[in-house]
Amino acid sequence: MTTSETLIREIEVKREEFKNENYPMSIGELVNLYINGEVVINPDFQRFFRWSPLQKTRLIESIMLRIPLPSIFVFQREDGIWEIVDGLQRVSTILQFMGVLEGKEPLTLQATKYLPHLENFKWENEEDKEYEIPDTVKLNFKRVKLNLSIIIGDTGANAKFEVFQRLNTGGSYASDQEVRNSVMIMVNKPTYEWFIELAANKEFQNTLSLSDRLYEEQYNVELVLRHIALLYYEYTPKKDIKDFFDDITEKILLEDKFDYEKIKDKFISTFSILNSILDDNTFKRYDGTKFKGKFLESAFEAISIGVAYNIDSYSFPQDNDLLIEKIQNLHSDDEFKKYTGSGTNARTRIPNLLPFIKTYFRK
């Protein structure tokens, strides 16, 4: 078999793993399915909805003006229920506008570039009928067709992961980690809850000194993943760091041998020690006299992994001063500076940094 024939065969085999159907459906039909419980929005995804009222209004404007929208992706569960996978923000905005989205007040529209008179209009407005959407506009709105791409329930576990991971067409998520979070919720929710529990650990958070924006974007969850991925899995230098973290997420979700309890215990022990000796200075730069500046990702990689890897050789609190000294001296170490200085990136930094710090933090 030639290389070309092998490629064609690979495509044919893999294509069978991704089973989906395309189905045009009116907004009115979709809303009725939601009301009847035949289409659901996972409440865990609500935290990822960040559109402002104006962004929501622009979507409504686009529908009224018949501007084409990307496909909505739904996963057909074994019980036949459709669960929204991608297009969550668009669907939730439509439902909120029509006053049927659970837990949300009906949307009040704002003025837009093309429809400035949308200001203060609602789908239903008992208090001021002048600002209620006209019946003809409602009918036309409900008749607009959306394209649904339905992922069939017997798609393999790996294929499900790939589909969920690659879907981010509608701008529902603001960060790579939020996409991973949504994947975890869909594929293996207990794993998602485990990551969230570690990310919420107070001693871990105390060492980070992150901004509210980074917490909002789930960067603390990514740091948990970063720590675990680099401590327990081998990084391939040719692979982009984002793709590496995606791959490790998939492995954790699908493998049976991942030792949640043991890994959790070491994680908590590591950050409990770091918090007790340096708290929010742990991952800042040491200038020779004091820690200063902001959280450094490279310092997080080096210190958290180096300490976790060697933690069993230390005795605490007897070795507190020794560990503080090692962390302080790390920032002036020529090898550390070479691997983390300007011009380096994760792809070049990590393969050199990991073996170095595992030795550096050895007692």
Secondary structure, DSSP 4 states (H G I P E B T S, - for coil): --HHHHHHHHHHHHHTT--EEEEEEEHHHHHHHHHTTSEE--GGGGGG----HHHHHHHHHHHHTT---PPEEEEE-TTS-EEEEE-HHHHHHHHHHTT--TTSPPPPP---SS-GGGTT-BSS-SS-GGGBPPHHHHHHHHH-EEEEEEEPTTS-HHHHHHHHHH--TT---SSHHHHHHHHHHHH-HHHHHHHHHHHT-HHHHHTT---HHHHHTTHHHHHHHHHHHHHHSPPPTTS-HHHHHHHHHHHHHH-S---HHHHHHHHHHHHHHHHHHHGGGTTSEE-SS-EESS--HHHHHHHHHHHHHHGGG--TTTTHHHHHHHHHHHTT-HHHHHHHSTT--HHHHHHHHHHHHHHHT--
